[in-house]
Amino acid sequence: MTSSDTGTLTEQFRKLVSIAGCRHHFPLLRQYVNGKPLVYFDNAATSQKPQAVIDAMMRYYEEENSNIHRGVHSLSERATQSYEGVRHKVRAFLNAGDHREIVFVRGTTEAINLVAHCYGRAFVREGDEILISGMEHHSNIVPWQILCEERNAKLRVIPITDAGELDMDVYPSLLTERTRIVAVTHVSNALGTVNPIGEVIRQAHARGIPVLVDGAQAVPHMHVDVQELDCDFYAFSAHKMFGPTGVGVLYGKRRWLEAMPPYQGGGDMIKSVTFEKTTYNDVP
């Protein structure tokens, strides 16, 4: 055996040890299926949860469970502190400029629907255009179709090349004076294509057009800096990055969030309520 062979075997052993160490953190992977250790490859759909996340969720229900922003008792104050602490962590994770630009939602789908509904109500009119791409997930197609039907606007699509990439030669010609927003995925859930999202945003902004990025498949795999990208909206889900289901984030530039009407009415989105008039809360 040569020294090269020995080095290769050593590297393979290190990888096996590393994999075993990672698997140890995920209780679900300790089970056997058909007599063999479970191997899970469906992470693009949802990721498994490490013990640390499971423990944190259990600890909340065992020690802190209470309404946030609603009570003055100790449990409510602790729960609120934990909840808002996550907002600051997500701000740092994305390098957003302001923690108030972090909106908690139920997932990527709701984040996109929120923007389509609220931004659409404020800025999209008859004859306007919404620009998406041919590689979008249904969650970044259907909300815009609904908006276009409601507003009698037009949905336009950036084509895909034979290589499975956005046709960046055609893209500039689709940006017109009628384009009100561009909504495009950062990483394709079907193709794995990593789009040149910075260039997509740069060209749209040169025409004064805001951009929403579907980051559901990007955030679990790469560093995302929303200030560096200069995107106007960025959406992702916790359940694809080791977090719980039913939780997600919409990053939105503060100026857009403040210009959009409320998505839903309820308790925590108001400053004051009378039967004559409601005053809405500050973002988010």
Backbone bond lengths (Angstrom), bond angles and torsions (degrees), N, CA, C in turn:
res aa  C-N    CA-C-N  psi(-1)  N-CA   C-N-CA  omega(-1)  CA-C   N-CA-C  phi
1 M - - - 1.479 - - 1.528 109.87 -
2 T 1.297 116.90 130.73 1.461 121.12 -178.67 1.522 110.63 -83.18
3 S 1.347 115.04 167.20 1.463 119.61 177.22 1.520 111.11 -64.19
4 S 1.326 115.83 -30.64 1.465 120.53 177.49 1.519 110.35 -65.34
5 D 1.356 116.21 -42.73 1.467 120.11 178.11 1.519 110.72 -63.07
6 T 1.338 115.31 -42.20 1.467 120.22 179.89 1.519 110.89 -61.48
7 G 1.347 115.62 -42.37 1.465 119.72 178.50 1.510 112.23 -63.04
8 T 1.329 116.38 -39.83 1.463 120.37 179.36 1.514 111.16 -64.70
9 L 1.333 116.75 -44.03 1.460 120.89 179.33 1.526 111.05 -64.38
10 T 1.327 116.51 -39.13 1.466 120.80 178.19 1.519 110.94 -61.47
11 E 1.335 116.50 -43.82 1.456 121.11 179.41 1.525 110.63 -64.85
12 Q 1.326 117.13 -40.85 1.464 120.42 178.11 1.524 110.79 -63.47
13 F 1.331 116.60 -39.97 1.462 120.61 178.76 1.535 110.30 -63.17
14 R 1.323 115.81 -43.22 1.466 119.98 179.07 1.528 110.98 -60.19
15 K 1.333 116.39 -40.72 1.457 120.10 179.48 1.526 111.16 -65.07
16 L 1.349 115.95 -40.58 1.463 119.82 179.00 1.519 110.89 -63.90
17 V 1.329 116.22 -42.92 1.467 120.34 177.94 1.525 110.40 -62.81
18 S 1.335 116.26 -41.13 1.460 121.00 179.25 1.522 111.15 -63.18
19 I 1.330 116.68 -43.29 1.463 121.05 179.07 1.523 110.22 -63.29
20 A 1.342 115.81 -45.09 1.463 119.86 179.65 1.525 110.72 -61.24
21 G 1.338 116.10 -39.36 1.458 119.61 178.41 1.514 112.35 -64.74
22 C 1.340 116.66 -39.54 1.464 120.84 177.93 1.523 110.68 -66.73
23 R 1.311 117.28 -44.90 1.469 121.56 -179.33 1.523 111.28 -58.44
24 H 1.313 116.27 -33.49 1.462 120.96 -177.44 1.528 112.03 -59.36
25 H 1.326 116.87 -27.72 1.470 120.81 -177.35 1.532 113.12 -78.91
26 F 1.342 117.47 -10.06 1.457 121.50 -174.46 1.533 110.31 -114.49
27 P 1.333 117.65 101.03 1.467 120.70 -176.29 1.524 113.63 -55.34
28 L 1.330 117.30 -37.27 1.462 120.01 -177.30 1.523 111.84 -60.81
29 L 1.325 118.02 -30.17 1.454 121.58 -176.30 1.530 112.89 -78.67
30 R 1.339 116.75 -1.21 1.466 119.28 179.12 1.525 112.18 -82.74
31 Q 1.317 116.58 -9.67 1.462 119.45 -177.35 1.531 111.34 -84.66
32 Y 1.322 114.19 165.65 1.459 121.78 178.01 1.528 109.50 -111.62
33 V 1.328 115.82 142.13 1.465 122.49 176.03 1.520 107.46 -125.21
34 N 1.330 116.04 125.30 1.472 121.35 -176.71 1.525 111.48 55.22
35 G 1.330 114.86 35.71 1.453 119.93 176.32 1.509 115.30 79.99
36 K 1.328 117.63 6.44 1.464 120.81 -178.02 1.526 109.89 -127.24
37 P 1.346 117.39 151.42 1.471 119.73 177.84 1.535 110.44 -57.06
38 L 1.325 115.48 134.96 1.465 120.48 -178.16 1.525 110.83 -64.06
39 V 1.312 116.33 128.76 1.466 123.03 172.13 1.519 107.16 -115.26
40 Y 1.313 116.67 125.36 1.469 121.37 -173.62 1.524 109.79 -115.55
41 F 1.342 116.80 120.35 1.459 121.72 -178.32 1.533 113.07 -116.42
42 D 1.311 118.23 5.43 1.474 120.79 -170.99 1.526 112.16 -93.64
43 N 1.337 116.84 37.64 1.462 120.23 -175.42 1.520 114.15 -68.14
44 A 1.332 117.54 -22.97 1.464 118.86 176.80 1.519 110.54 -65.80
45 A 1.337 116.62 -26.39 1.465 120.85 177.94 1.527 110.39 -84.02
46 T 1.328 116.57 -53.08 1.463 121.42 174.69 1.520 108.20 -162.33
47 S 1.315 116.75 147.45 1.463 121.16 179.57 1.528 110.00 -96.21
48 Q 1.318 115.70 157.04 1.455 119.91 174.22 1.533 109.80 -78.39
49 K 1.330 116.23 163.28 1.459 120.47 -173.10 1.528 111.15 -105.27
50 P 1.320 117.80 128.18 1.468 120.40 177.13 1.528 110.92 -72.50
51 Q 1.316 115.35 161.05 1.460 121.22 -177.46 1.528 111.21 -57.61
52 A 1.330 117.59 -35.62 1.472 120.58 -178.25 1.523 111.71 -61.42
53 V 1.340 117.06 -38.63 1.467 121.06 178.62 1.523 110.41 -70.46
54 I 1.322 116.45 -43.98 1.461 120.87 178.53 1.523 110.35 -60.21
55 D 1.338 116.52 -43.74 1.468 121.08 179.61 1.523 111.31 -63.04
56 A 1.346 116.83 -40.56 1.469 120.42 -179.14 1.525 110.86 -64.61
57 M 1.324 116.74 -39.93 1.464 120.28 178.76 1.528 110.83 -66.94
58 M 1.324 116.41 -43.17 1.469 120.23 178.07 1.523 110.86 -63.56
59 R 1.329 116.52 -41.14 1.464 120.67 -178.91 1.532 110.66 -62.47
60 Y 1.337 116.61 -38.11 1.463 119.12 178.63 1.527 110.71 -61.91
61 Y 1.329 117.00 -48.87 1.463 119.90 -177.85 1.522 112.03 -68.93
62 E 1.328 117.55 -27.91 1.451 120.84 -179.75 1.522 113.05 -83.43
63 E 1.360 117.49 -27.68 1.457 119.96 -169.74 1.524 115.58 -125.49
64 E 1.351 118.87 -23.31 1.464 119.57 -170.99 1.516 114.95 -127.95
65 N 1.304 119.82 -6.00 1.465 122.14 -170.37 1.526 112.54 -50.66
66 S 1.335 115.17 116.43 1.461 121.70 179.90 1.518 108.37 -171.02
67 N 1.341 116.63 160.32 1.462 120.43 176.42 1.522 110.72 -67.97
68 I 1.332 115.58 134.99 1.462 119.51 176.25 1.533 109.63 -84.78
69 H 1.318 115.84 149.76 1.475 123.22 174.69 1.530 113.13 62.38
70 R 1.315 118.76 9.79 1.471 119.87 -172.28 1.522 113.49 -118.48
71 G 1.326 117.68 -21.94 1.460 119.21 -173.62 1.510 111.91 -124.48
72 V 1.331 115.74 165.09 1.462 121.22 177.60 1.523 110.68 -112.27
73 H 1.341 116.62 2.55 1.469 119.14 179.22 1.529 109.38 -81.39
74 S 1.308 116.37 168.57 1.464 122.44 -171.01 1.522 113.07 -59.85
75 L 1.352 117.30 -44.56 1.457 119.75 -178.01 1.522 111.26 -61.87
76 S 1.334 116.53 -43.03 1.458 120.33 -179.68 1.526 110.65 -64.55
77 E 1.314 116.68 -40.44 1.463 119.97 179.36 1.531 111.15 -65.07
78 R 1.328 116.57 -40.27 1.465 120.10 178.93 1.526 110.89 -67.44
79 A 1.335 116.30 -42.92 1.461 120.01 179.95 1.531 110.59 -64.21
80 T 1.323 116.44 -41.48 1.463 120.72 179.06 1.521 110.62 -64.17
81 Q 1.329 116.07 -41.85 1.461 119.93 179.27 1.526 110.81 -62.31
82 S 1.320 116.96 -41.61 1.466 120.81 178.86 1.522 110.84 -65.16
83 Y 1.318 114.99 -45.02 1.469 121.36 -178.18 1.522 110.98 -61.17
84 E 1.323 116.81 -49.90 1.457 120.03 -179.06 1.521 111.28 -71.57
85 G 1.338 116.66 -25.23 1.453 119.81 175.62 1.522 111.39 -63.14
86 V 1.330 115.97 -35.99 1.464 120.49 177.39 1.527 110.28 -65.19
87 R 1.323 117.23 -38.15 1.468 120.14 178.75 1.531 110.75 -58.98
88 H 1.329 116.20 -41.50 1.466 120.00 178.64 1.532 110.47 -68.46
89 K 1.335 117.62 -36.71 1.464 120.21 178.24 1.525 111.20 -65.76
90 V 1.333 116.57 -40.93 1.462 120.25 179.04 1.527 110.15 -67.14
91 R 1.333 116.60 -38.55 1.471 119.67 176.62 1.519 110.57 -56.87
92 A 1.350 115.36 -45.98 1.460 119.35 179.77 1.530 111.19 -67.73
93 F 1.325 116.86 -37.60 1.461 122.33 -179.72 1.524 111.49 -60.26
94 L 1.331 116.47 -39.39 1.466 121.83 -179.60 1.525 112.70 -94.94
95 N 1.324 116.57 -7.74 1.468 122.87 -172.21 1.524 111.21 56.68
96 A 1.324 115.74 42.65 1.467 119.99 172.68 1.521 108.93 -70.73
97 G 1.316 116.59 154.92 1.447 120.65 -176.74 1.511 114.34 -77.71
98 D 1.341 117.50 -19.35 1.455 121.47 -172.78 1.529 108.14 -151.72
99 H 1.340 117.32 133.63 1.465 119.82 -179.75 1.530 111.75 -63.95
100 R 1.338 116.39 -20.84 1.475 120.05 178.26 1.531 112.39 -75.23
101 E 1.323 116.88 -5.09 1.461 121.12 175.59 1.534 111.66 -88.82
102 I 1.332 116.33 1.57 1.459 121.95 -179.83 1.525 108.83 -102.27
103 V 1.325 116.03 114.18 1.464 122.30 -178.86 1.522 108.49 -110.54
104 F 1.333 116.99 125.15 1.457 120.63 177.48 1.525 109.92 -83.36
105 V 1.318 115.64 132.19 1.464 122.53 179.79 1.525 108.01 -135.25
106 R 1.332 116.83 -175.86 1.465 120.24 -179.22 1.531 112.57 -85.75
107 G 1.312 117.89 -9.97 1.456 120.72 179.83 1.511 110.58 159.88
108 T 1.327 116.30 -179.25 1.458 122.06 -179.23 1.523 111.51 -56.93
109 T 1.321 116.52 -41.98 1.467 120.55 -177.89 1.520 111.21 -59.82
110 E 1.332 117.16 -46.87 1.462 118.68 179.36 1.526 111.40 -66.66
111 A 1.335 117.16 -36.34 1.462 120.17 179.22 1.528 110.84 -59.53
112 I 1.332 116.29 -45.15 1.468 120.07 179.80 1.516 110.62 -67.75
113 N 1.331 116.94 -41.62 1.461 120.32 177.11 1.523 111.40 -61.87
114 L 1.321 116.51 -37.76 1.468 120.24 178.27 1.522 110.65 -60.07
115 V 1.333 116.60 -47.36 1.461 119.75 -179.31 1.525 111.01 -67.12
116 A 1.338 116.94 -43.92 1.463 119.80 179.50 1.528 110.48 -59.23
117 H 1.316 116.42 -41.72 1.466 120.90 -177.95 1.530 111.77 -71.66
118 C 1.329 116.40 -52.18 1.468 120.15 -172.61 1.526 112.56 -78.80
119 Y 1.334 116.52 -47.16 1.459 119.12 177.20 1.523 109.38 -64.81
120 G 1.346 115.96 -40.93 1.465 119.76 -179.83 1.509 113.07 -60.39
121 R 1.343 116.64 -43.75 1.468 120.48 178.94 1.519 111.51 -60.68
122 A 1.323 116.45 -34.93 1.465 120.62 -174.41 1.523 113.41 -86.67
123 F 1.343 117.88 -31.50 1.464 118.39 -166.53 1.525 116.21 -128.83
124 V 1.319 119.27 -11.08 1.464 120.45 -176.21 1.525 110.24 -103.33
125 R 1.338 115.11 129.56 1.465 121.35 -178.56 1.526 110.10 -127.71
126 E 1.303 115.78 174.88 1.468 121.29 179.94 1.527 110.26 -56.92
127 G 1.327 115.66 134.48 1.453 121.14 178.98 1.516 114.57 87.46
128 D 1.338 117.40 -9.39 1.464 120.00 177.73 1.523 110.63 -73.51
129 E 1.331 115.80 170.01 1.470 121.33 -177.13 1.522 110.96 -128.06
130 I 1.325 115.36 142.15 1.461 123.39 172.60 1.522 106.59 -114.05
131 L 1.328 117.59 132.72 1.459 121.18 -176.58 1.527 110.28 -113.90
132 I 1.345 115.61 120.53 1.458 121.97 174.33 1.533 107.52 -123.14
133 S 1.343 117.93 -171.18 1.457 119.82 178.37 1.523 110.86 -120.35
134 G 1.328 115.19 167.73 1.450 120.82 -178.78 1.509 114.05 -76.93
135 M 1.338 118.75 -1.61 1.467 120.17 -179.60 1.529 112.42 -112.63
136 E 1.346 116.36 19.33 1.461 119.08 -176.18 1.527 112.96 -75.57
137 H 1.331 115.13 148.61 1.458 122.90 168.31 1.523 108.03 -67.04
138 H 1.328 117.12 153.96 1.474 120.48 179.35 1.530 111.92 -53.12
139 S 1.332 115.98 -32.36 1.469 119.85 -178.85 1.517 112.65 -65.93
140 N 1.329 116.83 -18.93 1.465 120.30 177.10 1.523 111.28 -109.91
141 I 1.322 115.77 20.07 1.466 122.09 173.86 1.523 110.50 -120.01
142 V 1.339 114.93 -56.52 1.476 120.37 -171.85 1.528 113.22 -61.06
143 P 1.346 120.75 -44.16 1.473 118.84 179.10 1.528 112.84 -57.78
144 W 1.333 116.13 -35.94 1.468 119.78 -179.83 1.523 111.14 -76.01
145 Q 1.329 117.23 -32.65 1.462 120.12 173.88 1.528 110.55 -62.70
146 I 1.325 115.64 -43.81 1.474 120.10 178.49 1.520 110.30 -61.06
147 L 1.349 116.15 -44.89 1.465 120.25 179.44 1.525 110.69 -61.40
148 C 1.331 117.17 -43.55 1.466 120.51 -179.12 1.520 111.29 -64.24
149 E 1.330 117.02 -37.96 1.460 120.18 177.90 1.522 110.60 -66.00
150 E 1.318 116.60 -41.39 1.466 120.38 -178.80 1.521 112.07 -68.23
151 R 1.318 116.78 -36.71 1.465 121.44 -174.10 1.524 113.42 -101.69
152 N 1.324 116.10 -0.32 1.466 120.78 -176.08 1.531 109.94 57.06
153 A 1.344 113.62 42.21 1.463 121.08 176.61 1.528 108.66 -99.77
154 K 1.319 116.35 177.94 1.465 120.95 -175.93 1.525 110.17 -118.83
155 L 1.329 115.86 133.46 1.454 121.52 175.71 1.529 109.07 -94.90
156 R 1.323 116.63 121.89 1.466 121.41 178.81 1.523 109.23 -113.66
157 V 1.338 116.93 153.36 1.463 121.53 -170.24 1.522 111.19 -129.43
158 I 1.341 116.23 127.49 1.461 121.47 173.18 1.526 107.62 -73.73
159 P 1.325 119.78 124.31 1.464 120.62 -178.33 1.520 112.29 -72.32
160 I 1.349 114.77 164.38 1.459 122.57 177.26 1.531 108.89 -108.75
161 T 1.310 117.34 139.26 1.464 121.49 177.79 1.530 110.01 -76.84
162 D 1.326 116.16 171.86 1.466 120.84 177.35 1.525 111.73 -64.37
163 A 1.311 116.91 -19.22 1.471 121.34 178.42 1.524 111.89 -85.52
164 G 1.352 116.90 1.38 1.457 120.47 179.20 1.510 113.52 77.90
165 E 1.332 116.38 28.37 1.454 122.01 -179.87 1.522 110.64 -119.92
166 L 1.332 116.14 157.78 1.458 119.67 175.00 1.522 109.53 -60.97
167 D 1.312 116.29 138.05 1.461 120.00 177.08 1.522 108.37 -81.96
168 M 1.320 115.19 91.76 1.454 121.06 -176.24 1.522 112.42 -74.54
169 D 1.330 117.69 -10.09 1.454 120.61 173.65 1.529 111.03 -76.93
170 V 1.325 115.74 -33.15 1.465 121.08 -179.75 1.531 111.19 -85.54
171 Y 1.330 116.60 -32.25 1.467 121.76 -173.94 1.531 114.27 -48.19
172 P 1.337 120.05 -49.79 1.474 118.63 -176.55 1.522 113.34 -58.38
173 S 1.337 117.51 -33.57 1.462 120.30 -177.78 1.528 112.24 -71.81
174 L 1.347 116.69 -16.42 1.462 120.66 179.67 1.522 112.29 -87.59
175 L 1.323 116.30 -11.16 1.462 121.12 176.47 1.528 108.46 -86.43
176 T 1.325 115.88 111.80 1.458 120.45 -176.65 1.520 110.60 -125.49
177 E 1.326 115.70 178.61 1.465 119.90 177.93 1.522 112.02 -68.88
178 R 1.345 116.36 -10.61 1.470 120.61 178.36 1.528 112.36 -97.17
179 T 1.341 118.40 -8.32 1.465 121.20 -179.07 1.525 109.45 -71.73
180 R 1.330 116.01 123.65 1.459 120.30 -176.97 1.521 113.18 -102.32
181 I 1.340 117.41 -24.95 1.461 120.64 177.54 1.529 108.57 -163.40
182 V 1.336 115.50 147.49 1.464 122.69 172.30 1.524 107.10 -110.17
183 A 1.341 116.62 130.28 1.465 121.51 179.04 1.520 108.27 -126.70
184 V 1.329 116.80 114.75 1.464 119.71 -172.61 1.524 109.90 -144.62
185 T 1.327 115.37 149.67 1.454 120.61 -179.95 1.522 111.19 -78.57
186 H 1.316 115.86 146.65 1.469 121.33 176.62 1.527 109.68 -78.17
187 V 1.357 115.68 -46.98 1.463 122.38 176.35 1.522 107.73 -132.02
188 S 1.316 116.94 129.01 1.468 121.31 -178.25 1.522 111.35 -68.66
189 N 1.324 116.27 131.93 1.469 120.02 178.11 1.528 111.86 -72.79
190 A 1.333 117.73 -22.47 1.467 121.63 -177.07 1.529 112.32 -97.85
191 L 1.332 116.66 -40.88 1.465 120.95 -174.62 1.521 113.47 -98.94
192 G 1.328 116.44 -22.54 1.459 119.47 -174.44 1.513 113.28 78.63
193 T 1.331 117.11 4.67 1.467 121.46 -179.79 1.531 110.52 -63.04
194 V 1.315 116.00 130.94 1.462 121.69 173.80 1.520 107.15 -96.58
195 N 1.308 116.18 109.43 1.458 120.62 -174.72 1.533 112.01 -77.61
196 P 1.325 117.53 150.11 1.470 121.89 176.63 1.527 109.30 -76.32
197 I 1.312 115.03 68.08 1.463 120.76 -167.88 1.526 111.86 -64.23
198 G 1.338 116.31 -31.78 1.458 118.66 177.62 1.521 112.02 -62.29
199 E 1.332 117.03 -41.03 1.461 121.14 178.95 1.525 110.81 -71.29
200 V 1.338 116.63 -37.07 1.472 120.16 175.48 1.522 110.32 -57.93
201 I 1.322 115.90 -44.94 1.462 121.07 -179.18 1.528 110.82 -68.39
202 R 1.322 116.48 -43.54 1.474 120.33 -177.95 1.523 111.27 -58.83
203 Q 1.319 116.36 -45.13 1.464 119.74 -178.08 1.533 111.36 -68.97
204 A 1.328 116.71 -37.25 1.464 119.37 178.09 1.531 110.59 -66.93
205 H 1.315 116.38 -43.90 1.464 120.25 -178.59 1.527 111.67 -65.58
206 A 1.330 116.78 -28.50 1.465 119.88 176.94 1.523 110.96 -63.01
207 R 1.347 115.65 -22.09 1.473 120.94 177.02 1.522 111.52 -103.43
208 G 1.336 117.25 6.44 1.458 121.22 179.57 1.521 113.92 75.53
209 I 1.333 116.93 26.54 1.460 122.04 -175.27 1.530 109.46 -107.02
210 P 1.334 118.76 127.24 1.469 120.96 177.62 1.520 111.47 -74.08
211 V 1.347 115.14 159.10 1.463 121.03 -177.14 1.523 110.36 -130.67
212 L 1.332 115.40 131.08 1.462 122.67 170.10 1.524 108.13 -102.43
213 V 1.333 116.58 134.46 1.460 121.48 178.59 1.528 109.40 -115.37
214 D 1.328 116.13 126.15 1.454 122.34 171.85 1.522 107.09 -83.66
215 G 1.324 115.95 104.88 1.461 120.74 -175.28 1.510 114.79 -103.81
216 A 1.341 117.07 18.52 1.465 120.30 -174.97 1.519 113.03 -56.44
217 Q 1.354 116.88 -38.26 1.461 120.32 -178.17 1.528 112.57 -95.08
218 A 1.313 117.56 -10.05 1.463 120.53 -176.91 1.516 112.64 -90.02
219 V 1.321 116.90 -47.08 1.463 120.99 -174.39 1.535 113.13 -57.01
220 P 1.340 120.24 -37.12 1.470 118.81 179.09 1.526 114.10 -69.37
221 H 1.340 118.71 -13.54 1.457 120.67 -169.82 1.525 114.75 -121.80
222 M 1.317 118.22 -13.30 1.464 118.87 -175.63 1.523 110.51 -148.16
223 H 1.316 114.80 161.24 1.462 120.27 175.83 1.523 109.05 -74.31
224 V 1.326 116.36 129.21 1.460 121.55 179.20 1.524 108.65 -119.59
225 D 1.323 115.68 122.43 1.464 123.10 177.69 1.522 106.98 -117.69
226 V 1.339 116.93 103.73 1.463 119.62 -173.56 1.523 112.38 -68.97
227 Q 1.335 117.04 -26.45 1.462 118.52 176.73 1.526 110.67 -73.51
228 E 1.319 116.24 -37.27 1.458 119.32 177.61 1.528 110.76 -67.67
229 L 1.337 115.82 -42.64 1.465 119.72 177.05 1.520 111.26 -66.16
230 D 1.343 115.50 -34.64 1.466 122.99 -176.33 1.526 111.77 67.64
231 C 1.348 117.12 26.99 1.464 119.88 176.68 1.526 109.64 -70.26
232 D 1.318 115.79 157.22 1.459 120.91 179.90 1.516 111.85 -90.75
233 F 1.331 115.88 -32.16 1.465 122.43 176.36 1.527 108.00 -140.49
234 Y 1.342 115.94 144.09 1.466 120.67 175.94 1.519 107.48 -141.93
235 A 1.342 116.79 128.50 1.459 121.65 -173.37 1.522 111.37 -122.50
236 F 1.345 116.32 139.12 1.467 119.29 174.07 1.528 110.46 -157.98
237 S 1.342 115.16 166.68 1.461 122.70 -176.78 1.519 110.54 -114.90
238 A 1.340 116.46 146.30 1.461 120.80 178.17 1.519 111.88 -72.73
239 H 1.335 117.35 -33.37 1.464 119.59 -170.45 1.527 113.17 -69.94
240 K 1.332 117.80 -12.92 1.462 120.40 175.81 1.531 112.08 -92.01
241 M 1.328 116.96 -1.36 1.474 120.52 -177.44 1.527 110.41 -135.41
242 F 1.346 115.14 45.00 1.465 124.51 172.36 1.525 114.00 77.23
243 G 1.340 118.08 3.52 1.455 120.70 179.72 1.518 111.90 -93.64
244 P 1.336 116.59 -179.75 1.466 121.16 -179.12 1.517 112.44 -74.08
245 T 1.315 115.98 162.31 1.463 120.54 174.59 1.524 109.75 -76.25
246 G 1.324 115.69 161.68 1.461 120.38 176.77 1.510 114.38 75.00
247 V 1.333 117.39 18.63 1.461 121.63 -179.23 1.527 108.44 -135.37
248 G 1.316 116.58 137.33 1.458 120.28 177.58 1.515 110.46 -157.40
249 V 1.318 115.15 179.36 1.466 120.91 -176.73 1.521 109.88 -135.84
250 L 1.316 114.44 136.52 1.457 121.61 165.42 1.511 107.64 -114.73
251 Y 1.331 115.94 116.44 1.462 119.85 167.91 1.511 107.22 -88.26
252 G 1.328 116.13 133.55 1.451 120.78 175.13 1.513 110.32 -141.34
253 K 1.312 116.86 135.35 1.460 118.97 174.76 1.525 108.92 -56.64
254 R 1.310 115.09 137.51 1.459 119.73 -172.04 1.523 112.42 -57.35
255 R 1.318 117.26 -37.24 1.471 119.41 -177.13 1.526 111.10 -64.38
256 W 1.341 116.84 -32.10 1.458 119.18 177.17 1.523 111.07 -75.86
257 L 1.324 116.37 -41.94 1.463 118.94 179.46 1.525 111.31 -60.52
258 E 1.317 116.08 -39.16 1.470 119.61 -178.92 1.522 111.86 -73.50
259 A 1.333 117.21 -22.55 1.465 120.62 -178.91 1.528 112.51 -87.98
260 M 1.336 116.67 -10.02 1.458 120.71 -176.30 1.526 110.97 -97.28
261 P 1.338 117.84 143.10 1.467 120.38 176.38 1.522 110.61 -71.12
262 P 1.328 118.36 163.61 1.470 121.13 -179.34 1.525 111.97 -60.21
263 Y 1.316 114.69 148.96 1.466 121.40 178.16 1.524 110.64 -80.65
264 Q 1.336 116.15 -46.58 1.451 122.08 -179.58 1.518 109.15 -140.80
265 G 1.321 116.17 150.45 1.456 121.05 176.31 1.514 110.24 -94.44
266 G 1.355 116.27 147.38 1.452 119.36 -179.90 1.501 112.07 175.71
267 G 1.310 115.40 -157.70 1.449 120.44 -171.10 1.508 115.60 -75.23
268 D 1.325 117.81 -48.10 1.455 119.91 -168.29 1.519 113.35 -93.32
269 M 1.352 117.16 1.81 1.469 118.98 -178.70 1.526 111.94 -99.97
270 I 1.338 116.58 16.01 1.464 119.94 -176.68 1.530 111.06 -125.84
271 K 1.337 114.67 154.04 1.464 120.90 169.64 1.522 110.18 -95.41
272 S 1.338 114.58 -43.27 1.464 119.24 178.44 1.518 109.44 -152.16
273 V 1.332 115.61 151.48 1.455 121.06 -179.21 1.524 109.66 -133.88
274 T 1.324 115.51 128.61 1.461 121.64 165.67 1.519 106.59 -128.99
275 F 1.311 117.17 169.37 1.460 119.78 178.11 1.521 111.69 -69.16
276 E 1.330 116.55 -17.27 1.455 120.35 179.58 1.527 112.79 -90.81
277 K 1.350 116.43 -34.62 1.467 118.71 -174.04 1.523 111.10 -159.43
278 T 1.334 115.05 144.20 1.467 121.87 174.28 1.519 109.60 -115.24
279 T 1.322 116.00 134.83 1.460 121.44 175.51 1.520 107.83 -104.24
280 Y 1.320 116.84 123.06 1.455 120.88 -174.20 1.515 111.94 -80.78
281 N 1.322 115.10 154.28 1.460 122.65 -178.34 1.531 110.78 -73.83
282 D 1.330 115.61 168.84 1.457 121.17 175.14 1.523 109.23 -72.63
283 V 1.348 117.24 156.42 1.465 119.66 175.16 1.522 109.05 -61.76
284 P 1.313 119.09 149.34 1.482 126.78 0.37 1.506 113.21 -86.07
